[in-house]
Amino acid sequence: KITEARSQINLKLQQARKFAPETRKVALTEFSGLQQKLTEAQKKLNPYKSFKKEFRARAEARKSLQELTDKLATNELEVEKVKMMTSSADSGQMSEDEISSCEKVAQPVKAGLENMLRMVDQKMKAADGAMKDELTQMKDKTNAIKKELDAAVALLSRQRQSFATAEMLKQASEKVDKAEESLAACQEAEMPFLK
């Protein structure tokens, strides 16, 4: 409709050039104003022209990405599980069993998220338009989830180191006690010879 209106205004402009000078001036001004209004209307309508096509493309992109979305949701739940399991670290040292069970959950999730990021990157290279937008959103969300998991894994690592340090201190203390007992036994055995 706008193109039809534009062509009619152009015809009227050509006809207006044949008018008397005073009338021509008024007509050209009016028709130029109408052309400007049409241009503004066209600018406002352009985004809506491709909406139907883009909507279909976006719907197809979402449908084809459903598998990745499901995996992401599963991984997100597992990350939440790891975060809940590591929440006991706030109150102090976690036990060896707690650390091990958290690590058993965290490692496959971390591998899954890294694999998912690789898949999204591969798909982004071939994607365009709506598919690329969907993949970008998915990549951002995956990176955010991975960041949360990395924080939990770092906490687990600190807990593991703290636990290992406590174990080493315990072993060192036991060895020092044994050494002191042995020294005391040697001193008692030497005592008759030193008199």
N, C-alpha and C positions, 0 to 999 in steps of 0.2 A: 504494500500500500504506500509506503514511504517513497519507494522508487517511482511509482506512478505519479505521486504528488510532485516529486522533484522534476520529472519530465514535463509535467503540465506547467509548472512554474517557469521552467526554461523556455517553453513555447511562448508563454505570456510575456517573458522578458524580451524575447526576439520581436514579438509584436509591439511591445511597448516602445522599442527603439524607433519605431516608425511614427510615433505620436509627435504632436507639437512639442516644442522645447519645454515649456512649463509643465505640461501634462506628463511628458516623458520623465522629467526629473522626479515627480511625485510617484509615478508608477514604478520606476526603477528602485527607488528607496523602499517602497512597500514590498515589492517582490524580493529584494535583497534581504529584507528583514524576515520574510517568510522562509527563504532559503536557509538563513542562519538558524531559525527555529527548527527546521527539518533536520539540519545537521546535529543540533543538540539532542533532538529526539532520537536520532539514529544512534548516537553515542550511548544514550541511556538504554536503548533496546539491544545493542550488540551482545552484551553478556547473556541475554535471555534467548538469543537466536540458537546458540549452541547448547543450551541447557538440556534439552531432551537427549541429544546425542551423548553429551558428557555424563548425564545421569545414567544412561544405559551402560556406558563404558565403566563408570564407577561401580555400578551394581555387578557387572561381570567381573571386575577386578576383585571386589570383595568376595564374590563367590569362589573365584579361583584361589584366593588367599585364605579360604576358610580353614584349610588344614594347618597352615602356619599359625593362624589365629588360635586354633585349638591347642596347638603345641605351646604357644606362648602363654595361654591361660594356665595350662598344666604346670609349666615351669614357674609361673608367677606364684601359684599355690605352694609349690615345693620351696620356693625362696621364703615365703611367709612361714612355712613350717620350720625351716632352718633358723629364721630370725626368732621364732618362738622358743626353739630349743636352746638357742644361745642366750636367751633373756636371763637365765639363771646365772650367767657370768657377771651380771650387774651386782649380785649380792655376794660374790666372792669367787673362789676357785671352783671350776667344774671338775667333776670326777673323770677318771680315765674312760669309763664307759660312756658318759655323756659326750665327751669330746669325740670318741670314736664313732658313736652313732650319728652325731652331727656331720662328721666328715664323710661318712658313708652316704648320707643324703645329699650333701653339698657337691661332691665330686661329679656325679652324673648330671646334676642340674647345670653345673658350670659348663660341662662338655656340651650339653644340649643347647645352652644359650649361645655358646661360641659357634656351634654348627649352624644354628638358626641365623646368626648374623652373617655368616658366609653365604648361606642360601639367599638371604635378602639382598646382599650385595650383588650376587650373580644375577638375580632377577631384575634388579634395578638397572643393570647395564643394558638389558634388552627392553626395558619398560619405557612407556611414554605416557604423558597426560595423566589421566585418573589413576592408572595402575602405579605410576611413579609416586604420586601423592600418597596413595595407600601404603606403599612400601616404605616411604620416608617416615610416615607416622609409626609404622610397625618397628622400624629400625630405632627410632627415638625411644619408643616404649621398651624395646628389648635392651637398649643401652641403659636405661634407667633401672630396669630390673637387675641387670648384670652388676650395676654399681652397688645396689643394695646387697647382692650376694657377695660381692668382693669385700664389702665392709664386714659382713658376717664371717667370711673366711679369714680375714685378717684378725678378727677377734678370736676365732678358733686357734689360729696360729699362735697368738699371744698366750692363750690359755694352755696350749700344748707346751710352749716353751716354759711357762711358769710351772706347769706340772713336772716337766723334765728337770727343771732346776731344783724343785722341792725333792724329787727322787734322788738327785745327785747329792744334795745336802744330807739327806737321810743316810745314803750309802757312805758318804764321807764321814759322817758322825759315827756310824757303826764301825768303820775301819779305824778311826781314831780311838774309839773305846777299846777295840781289840788290841791295838798297838799299846795302849796304856796298860791293859791287863797283862800283856806279854812282858812289858818293861817291868811291871811290878813283880811278875813271876821270876824274871831274870835277876832282879835285885834280891829277892828272897833266896834264890838258889846261890847267889854269890856271897851272901852275908856270912856264912860260916868260913869262907876262904879269906875274907877280908879282915877277920879278927886276929 
